[in-house]
Amino acid sequence: MLQVCLNGPRTAADSGAVPMSPAALAEAARQAVAAGATDIHVHPKTPCGRDSLSPRVVGPALAALRAVVDVPVGVTTGARAEPDPPRRVARIASWTVLPDHASVNWHEPGAEAVAAALLERGIGVEAGLWSGTDGPERFARSPLAPRVLRVLAEVTVTDPDTATATARELLAAVATTGHGRPVLLHGSDGGAWPVLRLARQRGLETRIGVEDTLLLPDGRPAADNAQLVRAAAAGPGAP
């Protein structure tokens, strides 16, 4: 599975390749799926570019995406979108249009309650386990761990010379959780392509998109998400 992460916390100030509005997200998703993406992760945003979990923001984004693609669509539930855990749970309960899955950063306060709220609504949970955090340890103790859709192993080290080693350490930590959930491994910025290469070598699910990197494997700025997906889908040797 190759997931495309369409925007993340980035905004148009970071790059013109970052889609913001529902219409821009839909067009980016259409092109990315045509290029080989089989799953979508998105950060719905307010008109001013802020991540949001409001049903008035999430609903239109999901509706626009589903009008043009027929692959699973997931959203963030990160603290950046709503710092207060009880309000995050309340936002999820208020959604009128539901994503297929949503990511939960397990090191963030309220992760268990957020994951439980998603599962209660029939939404798949991607357990975000970040390197350099206690997320893997907390996930290993969670009674919800066997119920998640997949583990999202996120390498936060951006140095391309050390990201792969950090990824191996993170995978070893994830393996100790003992719950046997599918693993999607990905990196960010300078670590994005080395970690994607490791994911392919290990036969793991992975992802690419302007949330994770604005650059192609050769260091050139990516024109859009589809160009990143094409580079990732070209094969294990492409990155």
Beta strands, then each sheet from edge to edge (+ up, - down):
strand 1: 2-5
strand 2: 39-42
strand 3: 73-76
strand 4: 101-105
strand 5: 124-130
strand 6: 150-154
strand 7: 183-186
strand 8: 205-208
sheet 1: 1+ 2+ 3+ 4+ 5+ 6+ 7+ 8+ 1+
end
